[in-house]
Amino acid sequence: MRTTVLSYLEESAVKYADKIAFFDERNSITFAELRKRAIDVGYHIRERLVGRQNPVLIYLPKTVDSIVAFMGTLYSGNFYTPTDIRFPAEKVLSVVEALHPAAVIVDRTTMQKLQAFTADQELIMINLDDVEETGLYEDSSILTEEILDVDPVYTFFTSGSTGVPKGVIINNHNIIDYTDWAVNTFPINEHTIMGNQSPFYFDISTQDIYTTLKTGATLGIIPVKYFAFPVMALRFIKERHINFLYWVPSAFVSIANYRLLEQIELDEVSLIMFGGEVMPVKQLNYWRKYLPNLKMIANVYGPTEATVNCTYYIVDREFMDDETLPLGKACENTGLLVLDDDDQVITKDRIGVLGELCVYGSSLSAGYWNDEEKTKE
C-alpha cells in the first residue's frame, strides 16, 4: 500500500525504467535517471541539514532540473517550495521571510542572482550543479523509511485577497488522494504525453507531476517564453506528440483569439482540462472545432488549499457561446457545502441564494505554514 508520493517514483522507476518521464526544451530524463539523481540530491541535502520536515526553497528555471530538486528534497525527508526566477527580488524576499527556508536549491546561474539580493540573509545554498553521484541509489529505503503520509510534500504561497503571502501546506496523503482520483477519472496512463503550462508554484502543476509519476506517463515542460508567442507553444505540442493539455483558460483563450489552430493542427490532442479561471465557452467552442481527435473536455475548480481541485465537470454536450460552464460535482473523498451569510447551509429548496462554497475532505490542506491564526480561521 502506498504511503508517500515517492512510492510512485519508486515503482515507475522499475516498471518504466528507460521511458522518458519529463522533458523540456533541451533536456529529458527517464524514470530511472530521475530516481537516481533525486536520491543523490537527497543524500546531499541530508549532509547539509539537521532533522526532517524542513522547508527547502527551489530557485531554479522551470526545467527538468526543478523536478529533480523536488524529488531530491522529498528523499531527504524535507519539503519544497518552488518560486520563480523571474519574480522581482521583493516578491522572492517576501517568500523567504515567510518560509524561513532551511536551504535553497539553486544552480550556478541562479545562485549568483539570488546572492545579489539576499546578502543579508543567512541562507544555506545547495548548488544542483555541484551534487555528485553517491552510488547509494540502489537502496533508497534508508531515505524513505521514516517518511509518513502526513509529512508535508510542498508549501505553495498564495496571497489571496490580502496580498500577504500564506504558505499552504500539502502533505503526502493529500496528493495521493487527489492523484488517485485524477487517474481514475481521466484517461491518464503510460501512453499519455502531457504539455505542462502552469508554473511549478501553481497547484495545477501538482496534477501534471504526480499523475506522471503514478502512471508512467510523460510530461513535457513547455517553455514559459512560448506562451508569449503561442504559435511556438503549438509547434512544441505538435513536434513532441503531446496529447493532453491541462492549462489555465487564459492560455487556451489566447490561442483561440489569434485563431492559431487554423495554422497548426493538433491532431493528437485527445484530452483538455482547464481550471483556475472561468473558461469562456466561445473560445472553448473554437478548440472543439479544430481538435479532430478530442475525446474529453473537463472543467475543474478548486483552491490551492484543496490540493488542486474540489469539483469537476466533464463537458458532455454542446454549449452556446453565451452560456456558462457549470462547476459540476465534488471530486472523490471531497465534501462541499454552500453557506449563507449566517453560516447556514443553503439547501436545495433555496436554489438561487448567494453563498460561499466551503470544502472538506481528505485532500484538504492541514493549514498554513507558521500561521496558526489563519489556519484556525
C-alpha positions in Angstrom: 0.0 0.0 0.0 1.3 3.4 -1.0 2.0 5.8 1.9 4.1 8.6 0.2 4.3 10.1 -3.2 7.9 8.7 -3.6 6.2 5.3 -3.9 5.0 6.5 -7.3 8.5 7.2 -8.4 10.0 4.1 -6.8 7.5 1.9 -8.7 7.6 3.7 -12.0 11.5 3.7 -12.0 11.2 -0.1 -12.1 8.2 -0.6 -14.4 9.1 2.2 -16.8 12.9 2.5 -16.1 14.1 3.7 -19.5 10.9 5.6 -20.5 11.1 9.4 -20.7 9.4 10.8 -17.6 10.0 14.5 -18.1 11.4 16.7 -20.9 11.8 20.4 -21.5 13.1 22.4 -24.4 16.7 21.0 -24.2 16.8 18.0 -21.9 14.9 14.9 -20.9 15.1 12.4 -18.0 13.9 8.8 -17.7 12.1 7.5 -14.6 15.2 5.5 -13.5 17.5 8.5 -14.1 15.2 10.8 -12.1 15.2 8.4 -9.2 19.0 8.1 -9.2 19.6 11.8 -9.5 16.9 12.6 -6.9 18.5 10.2 -4.4 21.9 11.8 -4.9 20.3 15.2 -4.2 18.5 13.7 -1.2 21.8 12.4 0.4 23.4 15.8 -0.4 20.7 17.7 1.4 20.8 15.4 4.4 24.5 16.1 4.8 23.8 19.9 4.9 20.6 20.0 7.1 19.7 18.7 10.6 16.5 16.9 11.1 13.4 16.4 8.9 10.4 18.3 7.6 12.5 21.4 7.0 11.3 23.8 4.2 13.5 24.0 1.2 13.1 26.8 -1.3 13.6 25.9 -5.0 15.1 28.8 -7.0 15.6 27.2 -10.4 14.4 27.7 -14.0 11.3 25.8 -15.0 13.1 22.7 -16.4 13.7 19.1 -15.7 16.2 20.2 -13.0 13.3 21.5 -10.9 11.7 18.1 -10.9 15.0 16.6 -9.7 15.2 19.2 -7.0 11.6 18.5 -5.8 12.1 14.7 -5.6 15.6 15.1 -4.1 14.0 17.3 -1.3 11.4 14.7 -0.6 14.0 11.9 -0.5 15.9 14.0 2.1 12.8 13.9 4.3 12.1 17.6 3.8 9.5 19.5 1.7 9.9 22.0 -1.1 8.6 25.5 -2.0 9.0 26.5 -5.7 9.4 30.1 -6.6 10.0 31.8 -10.0 13.4 33.2 -11.0 11.5 35.8 -13.0 9.9 37.2 -9.8 11.0 40.7 -8.6 13.5 40.5 -5.7 10.9 41.9 -3.3 8.5 39.0 -4.0 11.2 36.4 -3.6 12.2 38.0 -0.3 8.6 38.0 1.0 8.5 34.3 0.5 11.9 33.8 2.1 10.8 35.9 5.1 7.5 33.9 5.5 9.0 30.5 4.9 12.4 30.8 6.7 13.9 28.1 4.4 16.4 25.7 5.9 18.1 25.7 2.5 17.7 26.9 -1.1 18.4 24.7 -4.1 20.0 26.7 -6.9 22.2 26.2 -9.9 25.4 28.2 -10.7 23.4 31.0 -12.5 20.5 31.4 -10.1 22.9 31.3 -7.1 24.6 34.4 -8.3 21.2 36.1 -9.0 19.8 35.2 -5.5 23.0 36.2 -3.7 22.7 39.7 -5.3 19.6 40.5 -3.2 19.9 38.2 -0.2 23.4 39.1 1.0 22.0 39.9 4.5 20.1 36.6 4.7 21.7 33.5 6.2 20.8 31.0 3.6 22.3 27.6 3.0 22.6 27.3 -0.8 22.7 23.9 -2.3 24.0 24.1 -5.9 22.4 21.4 -8.0 25.4 21.6 -10.4 27.7 20.5 -7.7 25.8 17.4 -6.5 28.0 14.4 -7.0 26.9 10.8 -7.6 26.7 8.9 -4.4 26.4 5.3 -5.7 23.8 4.7 -3.0 20.7 4.9 -5.2 20.2 1.1 -5.4 18.7 1.1 -1.9 16.6 4.1 -1.1 14.9 2.7 2.0 17.5 4.5 4.2 15.9 7.7 3.0 12.3 6.7 2.7 11.7 4.5 5.8 11.0 7.5 8.1 8.7 9.4 5.7 5.0 9.3 6.7 1.9 10.1 4.7 1.1 13.0 6.9 4.5 14.6 6.2 4.4 17.7 4.0 5.4 17.5 0.3 5.3 21.2 -0.5 4.1 24.6 0.6 2.7 26.9 -2.1 2.5 30.6 -1.3 -0.7 32.3 -2.2 -1.6 35.9 -1.4 -5.3 35.5 -1.9 -7.2 38.7 -1.3 -4.9 40.1 1.4 -1.7 40.5 -0.6 0.2 38.9 2.3 1.9 35.5 1.4 0.2 32.5 3.0 2.0 29.1 2.7 -0.5 26.3 2.0 0.9 23.0 3.4 0.1 20.0 1.3 1.1 16.6 2.6 1.6 13.1 1.0 -1.9 11.9 1.9 -3.5 15.0 0.3 -1.6 14.4 -3.0 -2.2 10.6 -3.1 -5.9 11.1 -2.5 -6.1 13.7 -5.3 -3.8 11.8 -7.7 -5.7 8.6 -7.3 -8.9 10.4 -8.1 -7.5 12.1 -11.2 -6.1 8.9 -12.8 -9.4 7.1 -12.1 -11.5 9.9 -13.6 -9.4 10.8 -16.6 -7.7 8.6 -19.2 -4.2 9.2 -18.0 -1.8 6.3 -18.5 1.7 5.3 -19.8 0.7 6.5 -23.3 -0.3 10.0 -22.1 2.1 12.8 -23.0 1.1 15.9 -21.1 2.0 19.5 -22.0 2.7 21.5 -18.9 1.8 25.2 -19.0 1.4 26.1 -15.3 4.3 27.5 -13.2 5.6 25.0 -10.7 4.5 27.3 -7.8 0.9 27.0 -9.1 -1.1 24.0 -8.0 -2.2 22.8 -11.5 1.4 21.6 -11.8 0.7 19.1 -8.9 -1.6 17.1 -11.1 0.9 17.2 -14.0 3.8 16.0 -11.9 2.2 13.3 -9.7 0.0 11.7 -12.3 3.1 11.3 -14.4 4.9 9.6 -11.6 2.0 7.4 -10.7 1.1 6.1 -14.2 4.3 6.2 -16.2 3.0 9.0 -18.4 5.4 11.6 -19.8 5.3 15.3 -19.0 6.6 17.9 -21.5 7.5 21.2 -19.8 6.5 23.8 -22.4 9.0 26.8 -22.1 7.4 29.8 -20.4 8.5 32.1 -23.2 6.5 30.1 -25.8 3.2 31.4 -24.3 4.2 35.0 -25.2 4.4 33.6 -28.8 1.7 30.9 -28.7 2.4 29.6 -32.2 5.7 28.3 -30.7 3.8 26.5 -28.0 1.6 24.8 -30.6 4.6 23.8 -32.6 6.2 22.3 -29.5 3.0 20.3 -28.8 2.8 19.1 -32.4 6.5 18.1 -32.6 6.6 16.4 -29.2 3.3 14.5 -29.8 1.6 15.9 -26.8 -1.9 14.6 -26.4 -3.2 16.1 -23.1 -3.4 19.8 -22.1 -4.3 20.9 -18.6 -4.0 24.7 -18.7 -5.5 27.9 -17.2 -8.2 29.2 -19.5 -6.3 32.3 -20.5 -3.7 30.2 -22.3 -6.5 28.5 -24.3 -8.2 31.8 -25.0 -5.1 33.5 -26.3 -4.6 30.8 -28.9 -8.3 30.9 -29.9 -8.4 34.7 -30.2 -5.4 34.5 -32.6 -7.1 31.6 -34.5 -3.8 29.7 -34.4 -5.4 26.2 -34.7 -6.2 27.0 -38.3 -2.4 27.2 -38.9 -1.2 24.2 -36.8 -3.5 21.1 -36.5 -3.1 19.4 -33.1 -4.4 16.0 -34.3 -3.0 14.1 -31.4 -4.6 16.1 -28.6 -7.4 13.9 -27.1 -8.0 15.5 -23.6 -8.1 19.1 -22.5 -8.8 20.4 -19.0 -8.9 23.9 -17.6 -9.1 25.4 -14.2 -8.0 28.4 -12.1 -10.2 30.8 -14.1 -13.5 30.9 -15.9 -13.3 29.3 -19.3 -15.3 31.3 -21.9 -17.5 29.0 -24.0 -16.9 30.9 -27.2 -13.2 30.1 -27.1 -13.8 26.6 -25.9 -16.0 26.0 -29.0 -13.2 27.2 -31.2 -10.9 24.5 -29.7 -13.6 21.8 -30.1 -14.0 22.7 -33.7 -10.3 22.4 -34.5 -9.2 19.3 -32.4 -10.2 16.4 -34.7 -9.5 13.7 -32.1 -10.7 15.3 -29.0 -12.3 12.7 -26.7 -12.8 14.5 -23.4 -13.1 18.0 -22.0 -13.1 18.8 -18.3 -13.8 22.0 -16.4 -12.2 21.8 -12.9 -12.2 24.1 -9.9 -10.7 24.4 -6.5 -8.4 26.5 -4.3 -4.8 25.6 -3.5 -6.0 24.6 0.0 -7.9 21.7 -1.6 -4.9 20.2 -3.4 -5.6 21.4 -6.9 -9.4 20.8 -7.3 -12.5 20.1 -5.4 -15.1 20.0 -8.3 -15.1 18.8 -11.9 -17.5 18.8 -14.8 -16.9 16.6 -17.9 -18.4 18.6 -20.8 -21.0 16.2 -22.2 -23.0 18.5 -24.5 -22.7 21.4 -26.8 -22.8 24.8 -25.2 -23.8 28.1 -26.9 -21.2 30.8 -26.9 -23.0 32.9 -24.3 -23.6 30.0 -21.8 -21.6 29.3 -18.7 -20.0 26.0 -17.9 -21.1 24.5 -14.6 -18.6 23.6 -11.8 -20.0 20.1 -11.8 -19.8 17.8 -8.8 -17.4 17.1 -6.0 -14.2 15.1 -6.5 -13.9 11.8 -4.7 -13.5 12.0 -0.9 -14.5 15.7 -1.1 -17.5 17.3 0.5 -19.0 20.6 -0.5 -21.2 23.0 1.4 -22.7 26.3 0.4 -23.2 28.6 3.3 -25.2 31.8 3.5 -24.1 35.0 5.4 -25.3 33.4 8.7 -23.1 30.2 8.0 -26.3 28.2 7.4 -26.3 25.5 4.7 -28.1 26.6 1.6 -30.3 23.5 0.8 -31.8 22.5 -2.5 -35.1 24.3 -1.7 -33.1 27.6 -1.6 -31.6 27.4 -5.1 -30.5 30.9 -6.3 -29.4 32.1 -2.9 -25.9 33.6 -3.0 -23.4 31.8 -0.7 -19.9 30.8 0.0 -18.6 27.4 -1.2 -16.8 25.5 1.6 -14.8 22.3 1.1 -13.9 19.4 3.4 -12.4 16.0 2.8 -9.1 14.1 2.7 -7.4 16.4 0.1 -7.9 19.5 2.3 -4.7 21.1 3.5 -3.7 20.9 7.1 -3.3 24.7 7.2 -0.9 27.5 6.6 2.8 27.4 7.3 3.7 29.2 10.6 0.3 30.8 10.8 -1.9 29.3 13.4 -4.4 32.2 13.3 -5.1 31.8 9.6 -5.2 28.1 9.9 -7.9 28.3 12.7 -9.8 30.9 10.6 
